[in-house]
Amino acid sequence: MIKAYKQFWKNYFNFTGVSTRSEFWWVFLINSIIYAVFALAFGGVAVATSFATGHADKSFGIAALIGIAVCILYWIASVIPTISLYFRRYRDAGVTPWFLLITYGVPAVLTRSNLYEKYVLVQTLVLIISIIGFIILVMPSKDRK
């Protein structure tokens, strides 16, 4: 688990090679835990401070802003290694990494458009593409003989 997370940071700009399922999912789990800890810690501080001071509107906002800033800084630091991890995982599953543009780019664009809110067909398309992306991530490693 820790080895996979160290590899995640070591391979910051490594868009070649492969990442196994376990490497990918351990990093996914650790990053999820880190974000949950940030949210709970700063959210807890915000709630405790607001109760202690009686000024929920001011103290809650400051603690929440600190928490959001910390999360954003961590996200900025980890965005490139996360993209490279996805590239390596797709390659390990035997799928061209450029397929990421379809499985993550198309849904990102469609969900931010007016079409997504208006048409169930577009929502269904986004769901299907997202499921395909998830299936690629859980596929076993391709045989490398």
C-alpha positions as semicolon CSV with decimal commas, in nm:
position;residue;x (nm);y (nm);z (nm)
1;M;0,000;0,000;0,000
2;I;0,268;0,249;0,104
3;K;0,489;0,125;-0,179
4;A;0,216;0,204;-0,433
5;Y;0,172;0,552;-0,287
6;K;0,548;0,618;-0,301
7;Q;0,549;0,502;-0,664
8;F;0,261;0,741;-0,730
9;W;0,480;1,037;-0,631
10;K;0,800;0,895;-0,785
11;N;0,629;0,861;-1,124
12;Y;0,510;1,221;-1,122
13;F;0,572;1,279;-1,493
14;N;0,594;0,916;-1,604
15;F;0,332;0,875;-1,875
16;T;0,495;0,557;-2,006
17;G;0,499;0,210;-1,859
18;V;0,214;0,046;-1,670
19;S;0,043;0,052;-1,331
20;T;-0,127;-0,258;-1,201
21;R;-0,479;-0,264;-1,067
22;S;-0,355;-0,285;-0,709
23;E;-0,120;0,013;-0,755
24;F;-0,403;0,220;-0,899
25;W;-0,665;0,129;-0,639
26;W;-0,430;0,166;-0,339
27;V;-0,347;0,520;-0,452
28;F;-0,717;0,587;-0,512
29;L;-0,799;0,467;-0,158
30;I;-0,518;0,666;0,007
31;N;-0,611;0,986;-0,179
32;S;-0,977;0,938;-0,082
33;I;-0,877;0,896;0,283
34;I;-0,659;1,209;0,266
35;Y;-0,948;1,416;0,129
36;A;-1,185;1,270;0,390
37;V;-0,941;1,358;0,670
38;F;-0,908;1,713;0,535
39;A;-1,286;1,750;0,518
40;L;-1,348;1,600;0,862
41;A;-1,063;1,784;1,032
42;F;-1,145;2,128;0,898
43;G;-1,518;2,071;0,908
44;G;-1,487;1,957;1,271
45;V;-1,275;2,262;1,354
46;A;-1,530;2,485;1,186
47;V;-1,822;2,335;1,377
48;A;-1,638;2,336;1,712
49;T;-1,525;2,695;1,663
50;S;-1,871;2,811;1,567
51;F;-2,023;2,651;1,878
52;A;-1,748;2,784;2,105
53;T;-1,767;3,142;1,983
54;G;-2,137;3,161;1,909
55;H;-2,054;3,325;1,576
56;A;-2,128;3,043;1,338
57;D;-2,134;3,263;1,031
58;K;-1,781;3,406;1,076
59;S;-1,584;3,124;1,235
60;F;-1,735;2,852;1,019
61;G;-1,641;3,043;0,707
62;I;-1,275;3,090;0,803
63;A;-1,219;2,726;0,899
64;A;-1,401;2,609;0,588
65;L;-1,187;2,836;0,370
66;I;-0,870;2,697;0,528
67;G;-0,991;2,344;0,464
68;I;-1,083;2,422;0,105
69;A;-0,744;2,587;0,050
70;V;-0,559;2,283;0,186
71;C;-0,766;2,049;-0,034
72;I;-0,703;2,264;-0,340
73;L;-0,328;2,274;-0,272
74;Y;-0,316;1,895;-0,237
75;W;-0,523;1,857;-0,554
76;I;-0,287;2,087;-0,747
77;A;0,013;1,887;-0,624
78;S;-0,144;1,553;-0,717
79;V;-0,325;1,629;-1,045
80;I;-0,032;1,549;-1,278
81;P;0,070;1,224;-1,105
82;T;-0,297;1,121;-1,103
83;I;-0,327;1,175;-1,477
84;S;-0,005;0,982;-1,536
85;L;-0,136;0,702;-1,311
86;Y;-0,452;0,683;-1,523
87;F;-0,239;0,673;-1,840
88;R;-0,032;0,385;-1,703
89;R;-0,340;0,197;-1,576
90;Y;-0,514;0,222;-1,914
91;R;-0,199;0,096;-2,084
92;D;-0,175;-0,194;-1,837
93;A;-0,536;-0,290;-1,917
94;G;-0,451;-0,297;-2,288
95;V;-0,636;0,024;-2,379
96;T;-0,473;0,322;-2,543
97;P;-0,427;0,596;-2,283
98;W;-0,571;0,850;-2,524
99;F;-0,906;0,684;-2,463
100;L;-0,903;0,892;-2,142
101;L;-1,015;1,185;-2,355
102;I;-1,334;0,994;-2,430
103;T;-1,396;0,836;-2,090
104;Y;-1,322;1,150;-1,886
105;G;-1,313;1,442;-2,128
106;V;-1,647;1,385;-2,299
107;P;-1,844;1,343;-1,972
108;A;-1,671;1,648;-1,825
109;V;-1,772;1,862;-2,122
110;L;-2,125;1,723;-2,146
111;T;-2,207;1,762;-1,776
112;R;-2,111;2,128;-1,792
113;S;-2,326;2,197;-2,096
114;N;-2,690;2,293;-2,113
115;L;-2,764;1,970;-2,298
116;Y;-2,696;1,762;-1,987
117;E;-2,977;1,925;-1,791
118;K;-3,226;1,917;-2,079
119;Y;-3,190;1,570;-2,229
120;V;-3,203;1,233;-2,057
121;L;-3,026;1,083;-2,358
122;V;-2,718;1,296;-2,287
123;Q;-2,728;1,195;-1,919
124;T;-2,753;0,831;-2,023
125;L;-2,459;0,872;-2,261
126;V;-2,248;1,023;-1,983
127;L;-2,342;0,734;-1,752
128;I;-2,253;0,472;-2,014
129;I;-1,917;0,636;-2,092
130;S;-1,840;0,661;-1,718
131;I;-1,920;0,292;-1,670
132;I;-1,688;0,205;-1,958
133;G;-1,412;0,410;-1,792
134;F;-1,468;0,226;-1,463
135;I;-1,461;-0,112;-1,639
136;I;-1,125;-0,024;-1,795
137;L;-0,988;0,061;-1,450
138;V;-1,092;-0,275;-1,304
139;M;-0,977;-0,485;-1,600
140;P;-0,694;-0,728;-1,529
141;S;-0,346;-0,661;-1,660
142;K;-0,291;-0,749;-2,021
143;D;-0,060;-1,043;-2,078
144;R;0,288;-0,909;-2,163
145;K;0,464;-1,208;-2,321
